[in-house]
């Protein structure tokens, strides 16, 4: 939801601040502002590598990458949990104590 909120704010502010600028130029600047304002520089870099044409494309890429990252993190956490479960299942086998009978 944070990305969509940022998108809305950037869209509104660019429209207010740059009303006389050509639409295409305004979209390019809005896209740059959106990526600069992103809290995750790695995410912003990945989006810049895709070269989005406008702010809508940048938002779509950001949302897609965010979902993929969350899915990967969830899978990683599940794998780590399974590893810890496997470690708990391992038991040491020892010889039973024998009583000395005389």
C-alpha positions as CSV (number, residue, x, y, z in Angstrom):
1,X,0.0,0.0,0.0
2,X,2.9,2.3,0.7
3,X,4.0,2.3,-3.0
4,X,0.5,3.2,-4.2
5,X,0.4,6.0,-1.7
6,X,3.7,7.3,-2.9
7,X,2.5,7.0,-6.5
8,X,-0.6,9.1,-5.7
9,X,1.4,11.8,-3.9
10,X,4.0,12.0,-6.7
11,X,1.2,12.1,-9.4
12,X,-0.6,14.9,-7.5
13,X,2.5,17.0,-6.7
14,X,3.9,16.8,-10.3
15,X,0.6,17.9,-11.7
16,X,0.5,20.9,-9.3
17,X,4.2,21.8,-9.6
18,X,4.6,21.3,-13.4
19,X,1.4,22.2,-15.1
20,X,3.0,23.8,-18.1
21,X,5.5,21.0,-18.8
22,X,4.7,18.7,-21.7
23,X,3.0,15.4,-20.6
24,X,5.8,13.1,-21.7
25,X,8.5,15.1,-19.9
26,X,6.3,15.4,-16.8
27,X,5.9,11.6,-16.8
28,X,9.6,11.0,-17.0
29,X,10.3,13.4,-14.2
30,X,7.5,11.9,-12.1
31,X,9.0,8.5,-12.6
32,X,12.4,9.8,-11.5
33,X,10.9,11.4,-8.4
34,X,9.0,8.2,-7.6
35,X,12.2,6.1,-7.7
36,X,14.2,8.7,-5.8
37,X,11.6,8.7,-3.0
38,X,11.5,4.9,-2.8
39,X,12.7,3.6,0.6
40,X,14.5,0.7,-1.0
41,X,17.5,1.7,-3.3
42,X,17.9,-1.8,-4.6
43,X,14.2,-1.9,-5.7
44,X,14.7,1.5,-7.4
45,X,17.8,0.3,-9.2
46,X,16.0,-2.8,-10.5
47,X,13.1,-0.6,-11.7
48,X,15.5,1.8,-13.4
49,X,17.1,-1.2,-15.2
50,X,13.7,-2.0,-16.8
51,X,13.5,1.6,-18.1
52,X,9.8,2.3,-17.4
53,X,8.3,4.8,-19.8
54,X,6.0,6.5,-17.3
55,X,5.0,6.6,-13.7
56,X,2.3,4.0,-14.2
57,X,4.9,1.5,-15.5
58,X,7.2,2.3,-12.7
59,X,4.4,1.6,-10.1
60,X,3.5,-1.7,-11.9
61,X,7.2,-2.8,-11.8
62,X,7.6,-1.8,-8.2
63,X,4.5,-3.7,-7.1
64,X,5.5,-6.8,-9.1
65,X,9.1,-6.8,-7.7
66,X,7.7,-6.3,-4.2
67,X,5.4,-9.3,-4.5
68,X,8.2,-11.4,-5.9
69,X,10.5,-10.3,-3.0
70,X,7.9,-11.1,-0.4
71,X,7.3,-14.6,-2.0
72,X,11.0,-15.3,-2.0
73,X,11.4,-14.2,1.6
74,X,8.4,-16.4,2.6
75,X,9.9,-19.4,0.8
76,X,13.3,-18.8,2.4
77,X,11.6,-18.6,5.9
78,X,9.7,-21.8,5.3
79,X,12.9,-23.6,4.2
80,X,14.7,-22.3,7.3
81,X,11.8,-23.5,9.5
82,X,11.9,-26.9,7.9
83,X,15.7,-27.1,8.5
84,X,15.2,-26.3,12.2
85,X,12.4,-28.9,12.4
86,X,14.7,-31.5,10.9
87,X,17.4,-30.7,13.4
88,X,14.9,-31.2,16.3
89,X,14.0,-34.6,15.0
90,X,17.5,-36.0,15.2
91,X,18.1,-38.0,18.4
92,X,21.2,-39.5,19.7
93,X,21.2,-43.3,19.9
94,X,23.2,-44.7,22.7
95,X,23.7,-48.2,24.0
96,X,21.4,-49.1,26.9
97,X,23.1,-49.2,30.2
98,X,23.7,-52.8,31.3
99,X,23.4,-53.9,34.9
100,X,26.1,-56.0,36.2
101,X,24.7,-59.3,37.3
102,X,26.8,-61.6,39.4
